[in-house]
C-alpha cells in the first residue's frame, strides 16, 4: 500500500514537472528571485570592500603619524617613552589589533602583546617595507587585515656644504594586524536585513508569478476544455480564444480540425448511406425479379431466361460494387501495405492499353499511346495498374462515338507523369471538386447505364496519394477531359 502511494506521488510529480504552466511558473519565479540574490551579494561585497578600504586608510594615516613620533622620540633605540607606548596601546585597543615595531636589523623592539619582543622576524612583507614599499592585506577567512608602514627619517647626503640633498632613510617597520570584527558584524546585520527583505519580496513574487501564470494559461485551459468536450462528442461549435496571438492561432487550428472532423463525420455518414443504397438496389431488383418468377405459374421459357439474365446482371453489378469497396478499403490503409518494386512504366502502360483496346474498339474509339522516353520507377505495380486502368477506362466509357483517348508518358529526373486525354462529354466546372468523392457521379443516369459505381476515381486518387503523387484534372464540358498523374521515380516511406 505504501509503495502504491509513493508510486502515485512520483507520477504526479513527474506530470507536474512536465507541465508547461509549472515550467513558466518556475522560470518567472527564478527571474524574480535571482536578481534579489545578486543584488544582496553585490551590496554586501561593495560594503565590505568599501569598509576595508576606509579602515585601511584610517589605520595607515594613524601609523604614518605614529612613525614620525617614533623617529622624534628615538623610540627604535629606547622603548621607554611613555608617550609612544601610550599611543601604541591606544592604537592597538582602537583597532582591536596588534602592533609590532621592527628595527632595520629585523629585530622586534616593541610588541603590544608583549610576547615577541627581542625576537627576529623574517617576513617578505617586512623586507619589502624596509626597502620603502608599504604593503597591506586582507584575510576574510580569519577576519583581520595586516599592513606594514616604513619608519623613515629625512637625512642629508654626506657631501660638501651647500650641495647635499635630503632623502628618506628607512630606520624600521611598523607591522600592524587589525581585527575586522566590526565590519563582519555589520555585514551580518545587513545580511539578516536583506534576507528579511528577500523573504518578503519572494512571497510577493511567488503570489504575482502564480497569478500571472494562471492568467497566461487561462486561454489554454479554455482550449483544453473545448478539446475534451469535442472528444466526448458534447460540442461541435468553434471556439474563440483571442487573448493573445498564439492562443488565437491555436484556436483557429482547432476550429479547422473541428471542421475537418465534422466534414469527415458527415462524409462517413454519407458513405454508409451510399453503400447501403448501392448494395440494396441490386438486391431489391433481384428480389422483385425472383418474386415475379415465383408468383407466376407456367412461366414461358423466354420470360424465364430474360428474368434470369437480368438477375445475373444485377449479381454482376453487386459483385463489382463489392470489389470496388474492397479495393477502396485496401487503399485507405497505411502506405506500409505497398509492395514497392522497380517497374518498367512503359511496359505497364502498354499492357493497360492492350487490355482496354477491345472495349474501345466496340465504340470505335481510337486509343493512342505516346512514350517520350523510357521510364523505370519504384511503385506498387498492382495499385498503380488499377489507378491508371480506371482513368483510361473512364476516358473510354464517357467518350463520344468515334472519339479518341490519348495517353502520354513522360519523366524528368525526379517524377514521371501520365497524361490521359479524351474527346468525351467533359465534366461541368462546378462538378470538378467533387469527382473524387465516393459514389459521386456527374451523370447518374449515364453512370448506371454503363455500369459505373462512383468509386473508380476515389480508388485512383487513393492509390496515387499512397505513392506520394498528385493527380490534376482539367475539363471542358462537351469537348473532353484531361487527367495528369505525377508520381516520384523513387518511393520514400515516411
VEXLUMDO-710340 format. One record per residue (C-alpha): x, y, z; residue number from 1; residue in three letters; chain. Coordinates in nm, 2 decimals, decimal comma, padded with zeros to 4 digits. Example, Ala and Ser with C-alpha at 12.3 -4.5 7.8 and 13.67 -1.06 7.14 Angstrom:
2
   east  north     up lovex vexvo vexti
  01,23 -00,45  00,78     1   ALA     A
  01,37 -00,11  00,71     2   SER     A
END
This chain:
494
   east  north     up lovex vexvo vexti
  00,00  00,00  00,00     1   UNK     A
  00,29  00,23  00,09     2   UNK     A
  00,47  00,15 -00,24     3   UNK     A
  00,15  00,23 -00,43     4   UNK     A
  00,11  00,56 -00,26     5   UNK     A
  00,48  00,65 -00,34     6   UNK     A
  00,43  00,54 -00,70     7   UNK     A
  00,12  00,77 -00,74     8   UNK     A
  00,31  01,06 -00,58     9   UNK     A
  00,60  01,01 -00,81    10   UNK     A
  00,37  01,00 -01,12    11   UNK     A
  00,20  01,33 -01,00    12   UNK     A
  00,54  01,48 -00,95    13   UNK     A
  00,66  01,38 -01,30    14   UNK     A
  00,34  01,51 -01,45    15   UNK     A
  00,37  01,84 -01,27    16   UNK     A
  00,73  01,89 -01,38    17   UNK     A
  00,63  01,82 -01,74    18   UNK     A
  00,36  02,09 -01,73    19   UNK     A
  00,44  02,40 -01,93    20   UNK     A
  00,25  02,60 -01,67    21   UNK     A
  00,48  02,47 -01,40    22   UNK     A
  00,79  02,54 -01,60    23   UNK     A
  00,68  02,90 -01,68    24   UNK     A
  00,59  02,95 -01,31    25   UNK     A
  00,94  02,84 -01,20    26   UNK     A
  01,11  03,05 -01,47    27   UNK     A
  00,92  03,36 -01,37    28   UNK     A
  00,99  03,28 -01,00    29   UNK     A
  01,36  03,25 -01,07    30   UNK     A
  01,37  03,56 -01,29    31   UNK     A
  01,22  03,75 -00,99    32   UNK     A
  01,44  03,59 -00,72    33   UNK     A
  01,78  03,56 -00,88    34   UNK     A
  01,82  03,95 -00,92    35   UNK     A
  01,74  03,98 -00,55    36   UNK     A
  02,02  03,73 -00,46    37   UNK     A
  02,26  03,90 -00,70    38   UNK     A
  02,17  04,24 -00,56    39   UNK     A
  02,22  04,13 -00,20    40   UNK     A
  02,55  03,97 -00,28    41   UNK     A
  02,67  04,28 -00,47    42   UNK     A
  02,56  04,52 -00,19    43   UNK     A
  02,74  04,31  00,08    44   UNK     A
  03,05  04,28 -00,14    45   UNK     A
  03,06  04,65 -00,21    46   UNK     A
  03,01  04,74  00,15    47   UNK     A
  03,29  04,50  00,26    48   UNK     A
  03,53  04,64  00,00    49   UNK     A
  03,45  04,99  00,09    50   UNK     A
  03,47  04,93  00,47    51   UNK     A
  03,80  04,76  00,43    52   UNK     A
  03,94  05,04  00,22    53   UNK     A
  03,82  05,31  00,47    54   UNK     A
  03,96  05,12  00,76    55   UNK     A
  04,29  05,06  00,58    56   UNK     A
  04,31  05,43  00,50    57   UNK     A
  04,24  05,53  00,86    58   UNK     A
  04,49  05,29  01,01    59   UNK     A
  04,76  05,40  00,75    60   UNK     A
  04,71  05,76  00,84    61   UNK     A
  04,74  05,69  01,21    62   UNK     A
  05,05  05,48  01,15    63   UNK     A
  05,23  05,74  00,95    64   UNK     A
  05,17  06,00  01,23    65   UNK     A
  05,30  05,75  01,48    66   UNK     A
  05,60  05,66  01,26    67   UNK     A
  05,71  06,03  01,27    68   UNK     A
  05,67  06,03  01,65    69   UNK     A
  05,89  05,72  01,67    70   UNK     A
  06,17  05,90  01,49    71   UNK     A
  06,12  06,21  01,70    72   UNK     A
  06,14  06,02  02,03    73   UNK     A
  06,42  05,79  01,91    74   UNK     A
  06,20  05,50  02,00    75   UNK     A
  06,39  05,24  01,80    76   UNK     A
  06,69  05,30  02,03    77   UNK     A
  06,50  05,35  02,35    78   UNK     A
  06,15  05,20  02,40    79   UNK     A
  06,09  05,35  02,74    80   UNK     A
  05,90  05,66  02,62    81   UNK     A
  05,56  05,66  02,80    82   UNK     A
  05,41  05,88  02,53    83   UNK     A
  05,49  05,65  02,25    84   UNK     A
  05,39  05,34  02,45    85   UNK     A
  05,06  05,50  02,53    86   UNK     A
  05,00  05,59  02,17    87   UNK     A
  05,08  05,23  02,07    88   UNK     A
  04,84  05,08  02,33    89   UNK     A
  04,57  05,33  02,22    90   UNK     A
  04,61  05,23  01,86    91   UNK     A
  04,61  04,86  01,95    92   UNK     A
  04,29  04,90  02,15    93   UNK     A
  04,12  05,12  01,90    94   UNK     A
  04,15  04,87  01,62    95   UNK     A
  04,15  04,56  01,84    96   UNK     A
  04,48  04,46  01,69    97   UNK     A
  04,85  04,41  01,75    98   UNK     A
  05,14  04,65  01,67    99   UNK     A
  05,50  04,53  01,62   100   UNK     A
  05,79  04,78  01,59   101   UNK     A
  06,08  04,63  01,40   102   UNK     A
  06,42  04,79  01,35   103   UNK     A
  06,64  04,77  01,05   104   UNK     A
  06,80  04,45  01,18   105   UNK     A
  06,47  04,27  01,17   106   UNK     A
  06,45  04,27  01,55   107   UNK     A
  06,12  04,33  01,72   108   UNK     A
  06,18  04,61  01,97   109   UNK     A
  05,81  04,65  02,07   110   UNK     A
  05,51  04,42  02,07   111   UNK     A
  05,18  04,55  02,21   112   UNK     A
  05,10  04,19  02,31   113   UNK     A
  05,43  04,17  02,49   114   UNK     A
  05,52  03,82  02,37   115   UNK     A
  05,77  03,87  02,08   116   UNK     A
  05,99  04,15  02,19   117   UNK     A
  06,36  04,08  02,12   118   UNK     A
  06,28  03,82  01,86   119   UNK     A
  06,39  03,83  01,50   120   UNK     A
  06,12  03,83  01,23   121   UNK     A
  06,19  03,73  00,87   122   UNK     A
  05,89  03,81  00,65   123   UNK     A
  05,86  03,91  00,29   124   UNK     A
  05,63  04,20  00,37   125   UNK     A
  05,88  04,33  00,63   126   UNK     A
  06,17  04,30  00,40   127   UNK     A
  05,98  04,48  00,12   128   UNK     A
  05,88  04,75  00,37   129   UNK     A
  06,25  04,80  00,47   130   UNK     A
  06,31  04,88  00,10   131   UNK     A
  06,04  05,16  00,13   132   UNK     A
  05,74  04,97 -00,01   133   UNK     A
  05,42  04,97  00,21   134   UNK     A
  05,20  04,66  00,20   135   UNK     A
  04,86  04,57  00,31   136   UNK     A
  04,65  04,25  00,30   137   UNK     A
  04,30  04,14  00,40   138   UNK     A
  04,22  03,79  00,53   139   UNK     A
  03,85  03,74  00,51   140   UNK     A
  03,85  03,39  00,64   141   UNK     A
  04,03  03,48  00,96   142   UNK     A
  03,87  03,82  00,99   143   UNK     A
  04,17  04,05  01,01   144   UNK     A
  04,38  04,29  00,80   145   UNK     A
  04,76  04,32  00,80   146   UNK     A
  04,97  04,61  00,69   147   UNK     A
  05,33  04,74  00,70   148   UNK     A
  05,44  05,11  00,72   149   UNK     A
  05,81  05,21  00,69   150   UNK     A
  05,96  05,42  00,97   151   UNK     A
  06,16  05,68  00,78   152   UNK     A
  06,39  05,96  00,87   153   UNK     A
  06,49  06,25  00,65   154   UNK     A
  06,87  06,29  00,62   155   UNK     A
  07,11  06,49  00,40   156   UNK     A
  07,37  06,33  00,18   157   UNK     A
  07,73  06,34  00,31   158   UNK     A
  07,86  06,59  00,05   159   UNK     A
  08,03  06,93  00,06   160   UNK     A
  07,84  07,20  00,24   161   UNK     A
  07,56  07,35  00,03   162   UNK     A
  07,53  07,07 -00,22   163   UNK     A
  07,36  06,79 -00,01   164   UNK     A
  07,01  06,69 -00,10   165   UNK     A
  06,78  06,54  00,17   166   UNK     A
  06,64  06,19  00,13   167   UNK     A
  06,43  05,94  00,32   168   UNK     A
  06,61  05,67  00,51   169   UNK     A
  06,42  05,36  00,64   170   UNK     A
  06,50  05,31  01,00   171   UNK     A
  06,24  05,04  01,08   172   UNK     A
  05,90  04,89  01,01   173   UNK     A
  05,56  04,91  01,18   174   UNK     A
  05,37  04,58  01,13   175   UNK     A
  05,00  04,61  01,23   176   UNK     A
  04,73  04,34  01,25   177   UNK     A
  04,38  04,49  01,29   178   UNK     A
  04,06  04,30  01,36   179   UNK     A
  03,76  04,32  01,12   180   UNK     A
  03,50  04,20  01,37   181   UNK     A
  03,31  04,53  01,34   182   UNK     A
  03,29  04,50  00,97   183   UNK     A
  03,18  04,14  00,98   184   UNK     A
  02,92  04,22  01,25   185   UNK     A
  02,78  04,50  01,03   186   UNK     A
  02,78  04,27  00,73   187   UNK     A
  02,59  04,00  00,93   188   UNK     A
  02,34  04,26  01,03   189   UNK     A
  02,30  04,38  00,68   190   UNK     A
  02,27  04,02  00,56   191   UNK     A
  01,99  03,94  00,81   192   UNK     A
  01,80  04,25  00,70   193   UNK     A
  01,85  04,16  00,33   194   UNK     A
  01,72  03,81  00,40   195   UNK     A
  01,41  03,95  00,56   196   UNK     A
  01,36  04,18  00,26   197   UNK     A
  01,42  03,89  00,02   198   UNK     A
  01,17  03,68  00,20   199   UNK     A
  00,90  03,95  00,17   200   UNK     A
  00,99  04,01 -00,19   201   UNK     A
  01,00  03,64 -00,26   202   UNK     A
  00,65  03,59 -00,12   203   UNK     A
  00,52  03,88 -00,33   204   UNK     A
  00,70  03,74 -00,64   205   UNK     A
  00,55  03,40 -00,57   206   UNK     A
  00,20  03,54 -00,55   207   UNK     A
  00,24  03,76 -00,86   208   UNK     A
  00,40  03,47 -01,05   209   UNK     A
  00,12  03,24 -00,96   210   UNK     A
 -00,14  03,49 -01,07   211   UNK     A
  00,04  03,57 -01,39   212   UNK     A
  00,09  03,21 -01,49   213   UNK     A
 -00,27  03,13 -01,41   214   UNK     A
 -00,38  03,43 -01,62   215   UNK     A
 -00,14  03,34 -01,91   216   UNK     A
 -00,27  02,98 -01,92   217   UNK     A
 -00,64  03,06 -01,89   218   UNK     A
 -00,68  03,06 -02,27   219   UNK     A
 -00,50  02,72 -02,29   220   UNK     A
 -00,74  02,59 -02,02   221   UNK     A
 -01,03  02,70 -02,23   222   UNK     A
 -00,88  02,53 -02,54   223   UNK     A
 -00,82  02,21 -02,34   224   UNK     A
 -01,18  02,21 -02,21   225   UNK     A
 -01,31  02,25 -02,57   226   UNK     A
 -01,09  01,97 -02,69   227   UNK     A
 -01,22  01,74 -02,41   228   UNK     A
 -01,58  01,83 -02,50   229   UNK     A
 -01,51  01,77 -02,86   230   UNK     A
 -01,35  01,43 -02,78   231   UNK     A
 -01,66  01,33 -02,58   232   UNK     A
 -01,88  01,45 -02,86   233   UNK     A
 -02,06  01,71 -02,65   234   UNK     A
 -02,00  02,00 -02,88   235   UNK     A
 -01,90  02,08 -03,24   236   UNK     A
 -01,91  02,45 -03,20   237   UNK     A
 -01,60  02,65 -03,29   238   UNK     A
 -01,41  02,83 -03,01   239   UNK     A
 -01,28  03,19 -03,00   240   UNK     A
 -00,96  03,25 -02,79   241   UNK     A
 -00,84  03,60 -02,88   242   UNK     A
 -00,65  03,68 -02,55   243   UNK     A
 -00,31  03,66 -02,74   244   UNK     A
 -00,18  03,58 -03,08   245   UNK     A
 -00,06  03,23 -03,00   246   UNK     A
 -00,38  03,11 -02,85   247   UNK     A
 -00,58  03,27 -03,13   248   UNK     A
 -00,37  03,07 -03,38   249   UNK     A
 -00,42  02,75 -03,17   250   UNK     A
 -00,80  02,83 -03,16   251   UNK     A
 -00,81  02,88 -03,53   252   UNK     A
 -00,62  02,55 -03,59   253   UNK     A
 -00,86  02,37 -03,35   254   UNK     A
 -01,16  02,52 -03,54   255   UNK     A
 -01,01  02,39 -03,87   256   UNK     A
 -00,96  02,05 -03,72   257   UNK     A
 -01,31  02,05 -03,58   258   UNK     A
 -01,45  02,15 -03,92   259   UNK     A
 -01,24  01,87 -04,08   260   UNK     A
 -01,38  01,62 -03,82   261   UNK     A
 -01,73  01,73 -03,89   262   UNK     A
 -01,68  01,70 -04,26   263   UNK     A
 -01,53  01,36 -04,22   264   UNK     A
 -01,82  01,25 -03,99   265   UNK     A
 -02,07  01,38 -04,25   266   UNK     A
 -01,87  01,21 -04,52   267   UNK     A
 -01,87  00,88 -04,32   268   UNK     A
 -02,24  00,90 -04,27   269   UNK     A
 -02,30  00,98 -04,63   270   UNK     A
 -02,06  00,70 -04,73   271   UNK     A
 -02,25  00,45 -04,52   272   UNK     A
 -02,58  00,57 -04,66   273   UNK     A
 -02,45  00,55 -05,02   274   UNK     A
 -02,31  00,20 -04,96   275   UNK     A
 -02,64  00,08 -04,81   276   UNK     A
 -02,82  00,23 -05,10   277   UNK     A
 -02,59  00,09 -05,37   278   UNK     A
 -02,59 -00,26 -05,22   279   UNK     A
 -02,96 -00,26 -05,16   280   UNK     A
 -03,06 -00,16 -05,51   281   UNK     A
 -02,93 -00,47 -05,69   282   UNK     A
 -03,07 -00,69 -05,41   283   UNK     A
 -03,41 -00,52 -05,45   284   UNK     A
 -03,41 -00,57 -05,82   285   UNK     A
 -03,32 -00,94 -05,79   286   UNK     A
 -03,59 -00,99 -05,52   287   UNK     A
 -03,85 -00,83 -05,75   288   UNK     A
 -03,75 -01,05 -06,04   289   UNK     A
 -03,74 -01,36 -05,83   290   UNK     A
 -04,08 -01,29 -05,67   291   UNK     A
 -04,22 -01,24 -06,02   292   UNK     A
 -04,10 -01,58 -06,12   293   UNK     A
 -04,23 -01,74 -05,80   294   UNK     A
 -04,57 -01,60 -05,82   295   UNK     A
 -04,63 -01,68 -06,19   296   UNK     A
 -04,72 -02,03 -06,29   297   UNK     A
 -04,61 -02,19 -06,61   298   UNK     A
 -04,37 -01,91 -06,69   299   UNK     A
 -04,26 -01,93 -07,06   300   UNK     A
 -03,90 -02,03 -07,12   301   UNK     A
 -03,83 -01,70 -07,30   302   UNK     A
 -03,96 -01,49 -07,00   303   UNK     A
 -03,77 -01,72 -06,75   304   UNK     A
 -03,44 -01,67 -06,95   305   UNK     A
 -03,50 -01,30 -06,97   306   UNK     A
 -03,55 -01,27 -06,59   307   UNK     A
 -03,25 -01,49 -06,51   308   UNK     A
 -03,04 -01,28 -06,74   309   UNK     A
 -03,15 -00,96 -06,55   310   UNK     A
 -03,08 -01,13 -06,22   311   UNK     A
 -02,73 -01,23 -06,34   312   UNK     A
 -02,67 -00,87 -06,45   313   UNK     A
 -02,77 -00,75 -06,10   314   UNK     A
 -02,54 -01,01 -05,94   315   UNK     A
 -02,25 -00,89 -06,16   316   UNK     A
 -02,33 -00,53 -06,06   317   UNK     A
 -02,34 -00,62 -05,69   318   UNK     A
 -02,01 -00,81 -05,73   319   UNK     A
 -01,85 -00,50 -05,90   320   UNK     A
 -01,96 -00,27 -05,62   321   UNK     A
 -01,83 -00,51 -05,35   322   UNK     A
 -01,49 -00,55 -05,53   323   UNK     A
 -01,46 -00,17 -05,57   324   UNK     A
 -01,54 -00,13 -05,20   325   UNK     A
 -01,28 -00,38 -05,10   326   UNK     A
 -01,02 -00,21 -05,33   327   UNK     A
 -01,11  00,12 -05,16   328   UNK     A
 -01,07 -00,02 -04,81   329   UNK     A
 -00,73 -00,15 -04,91   330   UNK     A
 -00,63  00,19 -05,04   331   UNK     A
 -00,73  00,35 -04,71   332   UNK     A
 -00,47  00,15 -04,52   333   UNK     A
 -00,13  00,29 -04,45   334   UNK     A
  00,15  00,30 -04,71   335   UNK     A
  00,32  00,01 -04,53   336   UNK     A
  00,08 -00,21 -04,74   337   UNK     A
  00,26 -00,10 -05,06   338   UNK     A
  00,46 -00,37 -05,24   339   UNK     A
  00,73 -00,15 -05,39   340   UNK     A
  00,94 -00,28 -05,67   341   UNK     A
  01,13 -00,15 -05,98   342   UNK     A
  00,87 -00,14 -06,26   343   UNK     A
  00,90 -00,06 -06,63   344   UNK     A
  00,63  00,20 -06,66   345   UNK     A
  00,64  00,19 -07,04   346   UNK     A
  00,55 -00,18 -07,04   347   UNK     A
  00,29 -00,13 -06,77   348   UNK     A
  00,10  00,14 -06,97   349   UNK     A
  00,13 -00,07 -07,29   350   UNK     A
 -00,03 -00,36 -07,11   351   UNK     A
 -00,32 -00,14 -06,98   352   UNK     A
 -00,38 -00,01 -07,33   353   UNK     A
 -00,38 -00,37 -07,47   354   UNK     A
 -00,64 -00,49 -07,21   355   UNK     A
 -00,87 -00,20 -07,27   356   UNK     A
 -00,84 -00,18 -07,65   357   UNK     A
 -01,13 -00,43 -07,71   358   UNK     A
 -01,36 -00,20 -07,51   359   UNK     A
 -01,25  00,10 -07,72   360   UNK     A
 -01,30 -00,09 -08,04   361   UNK     A
 -01,66 -00,17 -07,96   362   UNK     A
 -01,74  00,20 -07,96   363   UNK     A
 -01,49  00,29 -08,24   364   UNK     A
 -01,27  00,49 -08,01   365   UNK     A
 -00,91  00,53 -08,11   366   UNK     A
 -00,65  00,46 -07,84   367   UNK     A
 -00,32  00,65 -07,88   368   UNK     A
 -00,02  00,59 -07,66   369   UNK     A
  00,29  00,82 -07,68   370   UNK     A
  00,60  00,75 -07,47   371   UNK     A
  00,85  01,03 -07,47   372   UNK     A
  01,13  00,83 -07,30   373   UNK     A
  01,19  00,50 -07,12   374   UNK     A
  01,08  00,52 -06,76   375   UNK     A
  01,15  00,29 -06,46   376   UNK     A
  01,02  00,38 -06,12   377   UNK     A
  00,98  00,23 -05,77   378   UNK     A
  00,60  00,17 -05,74   379   UNK     A
  00,34 -00,08 -05,63   380   UNK     A
  00,26 -00,24 -05,97   381   UNK     A
 -00,09 -00,37 -05,88   382   UNK     A
 -00,22 -00,05 -05,73   383   UNK     A
 -00,07  00,18 -06,00   384   UNK     A
 -00,22 -00,05 -06,27   385   UNK     A
 -00,56 -00,02 -06,10   386   UNK     A
 -00,54  00,36 -06,08   387   UNK     A
 -00,43  00,41 -06,44   388   UNK     A
 -00,67  00,15 -06,57   389   UNK     A
 -00,96  00,34 -06,41   390   UNK     A
 -00,85  00,66 -06,57   391   UNK     A
 -00,82  00,51 -06,92   392   UNK     A
 -01,14  00,30 -06,88   393   UNK     A
 -01,34  00,61 -06,77   394   UNK     A
 -01,20  00,80 -07,07   395   UNK     A
 -01,34  00,53 -07,30   396   UNK     A
 -01,67  00,49 -07,12   397   UNK     A
 -01,75  00,86 -07,10   398   UNK     A
 -01,64  00,93 -07,46   399   UNK     A
 -01,82  01,01 -07,77   400   UNK     A
 -01,87  00,77 -08,06   401   UNK     A
 -01,57  00,77 -08,29   402   UNK     A
 -01,37  00,97 -08,04   403   UNK     A
 -01,01  00,92 -07,91   404   UNK     A
 -00,82  00,86 -07,59   405   UNK     A
 -00,45  00,97 -07,58   406   UNK     A
 -00,21  00,85 -07,31   407   UNK     A
  00,12  01,03 -07,28   408   UNK     A
  00,42  00,91 -07,06   409   UNK     A
  00,70  01,15 -06,98   410   UNK     A
  00,96  01,19 -06,70   411   UNK     A
  01,23  01,42 -06,56   412   UNK     A
  01,50  01,35 -06,30   413   UNK     A
  01,25  01,33 -06,01   414   UNK     A
  00,90  01,24 -06,13   415   UNK     A
  00,72  01,06 -06,41   416   UNK     A
  00,39  01,18 -06,55   417   UNK     A
  00,10  01,00 -06,72   418   UNK     A
 -00,15  01,22 -06,91   419   UNK     A
 -00,49  01,07 -07,01   420   UNK     A
 -00,67  01,30 -07,26   421   UNK     A
 -01,00  01,22 -07,42   422   UNK     A
 -01,26  01,38 -07,65   423   UNK     A
 -01,55  01,28 -07,43   424   UNK     A
 -01,85  01,45 -07,28   425   UNK     A
 -01,64  01,65 -07,03   426   UNK     A
 -01,72  01,75 -06,67   427   UNK     A
 -01,90  02,07 -06,57   428   UNK     A
 -01,67  02,31 -06,39   429   UNK     A
 -01,88  02,31 -06,07   430   UNK     A
 -01,86  01,93 -06,05   431   UNK     A
 -01,47  01,91 -06,07   432   UNK     A
 -01,41  01,94 -05,70   433   UNK     A
 -01,65  01,65 -05,62   434   UNK     A
 -01,54  01,39 -05,87   435   UNK     A
 -01,30  01,21 -05,62   436   UNK     A
 -01,58  01,17 -05,36   437   UNK     A
 -01,70  00,82 -05,31   438   UNK     A
 -02,02  00,72 -05,50   439   UNK     A
 -02,03  01,07 -05,66   440   UNK     A
 -02,15  01,07 -06,02   441   UNK     A
 -02,16  01,36 -06,26   442   UNK     A
 -02,43  01,20 -06,48   443   UNK     A
 -02,61  00,94 -06,26   444   UNK     A
 -02,83  00,80 -06,54   445   UNK     A
 -02,53  00,76 -06,78   446   UNK     A
 -02,32  00,60 -06,50   447   UNK     A
 -02,58  00,34 -06,42   448   UNK     A
 -02,62  00,28 -06,79   449   UNK     A
 -02,25  00,20 -06,84   450   UNK     A
 -02,22  00,02 -06,50   451   UNK     A
 -02,03  00,28 -06,30   452   UNK     A
 -02,02  00,25 -05,92   453   UNK     A
 -01,89  00,60 -05,84   454   UNK     A
 -01,58  00,46 -05,67   455   UNK     A
 -01,33  00,45 -05,95   456   UNK     A
 -01,18  00,79 -05,92   457   UNK     A
 -01,17  00,76 -05,54   458   UNK     A
 -00,97  00,44 -05,57   459   UNK     A
 -00,74  00,61 -05,83   460   UNK     A
 -00,67  00,91 -05,61   461   UNK     A
 -00,60  00,70 -05,30   462   UNK     A
 -00,35  00,48 -05,50   463   UNK     A
 -00,17  00,79 -05,63   464   UNK     A
 -00,16  00,96 -05,29   465   UNK     A
 -00,01  00,64 -05,14   466   UNK     A
  00,28  00,68 -05,39   467   UNK     A
  00,33  01,04 -05,27   468   UNK     A
  00,20  01,16 -05,61   469   UNK     A
 -00,06  01,41 -05,73   470   UNK     A
 -00,35  01,40 -05,97   471   UNK     A
 -00,49  01,70 -06,16   472   UNK     A
 -00,78  01,74 -06,39   473   UNK     A
 -00,90  02,00 -06,64   474   UNK     A
 -01,21  01,96 -06,85   475   UNK     A
 -01,43  02,15 -07,09   476   UNK     A
 -01,79  02,03 -07,10   477   UNK     A
 -01,88  01,88 -07,43   478   UNK     A
 -01,51  01,88 -07,55   479   UNK     A
 -01,32  01,64 -07,33   480   UNK     A
 -01,12  01,58 -07,01   481   UNK     A
 -00,75  01,58 -06,93   482   UNK     A
 -00,61  01,39 -06,62   483   UNK     A
 -00,24  01,43 -06,53   484   UNK     A
 -00,08  01,20 -06,28   485   UNK     A
  00,26  01,29 -06,13   486   UNK     A
  00,45  01,03 -05,92   487   UNK     A
  00,81  01,03 -05,78   488   UNK     A
  01,05  00,79 -05,95   489   UNK     A
  01,18  00,68 -05,62   490   UNK     A
  00,94  00,60 -05,34   491   UNK     A
  01,04  00,73 -05,00   492   UNK     A
  00,85  00,59 -04,70   493   UNK     A
  00,76  00,83 -04,42   494   UNK     A
END
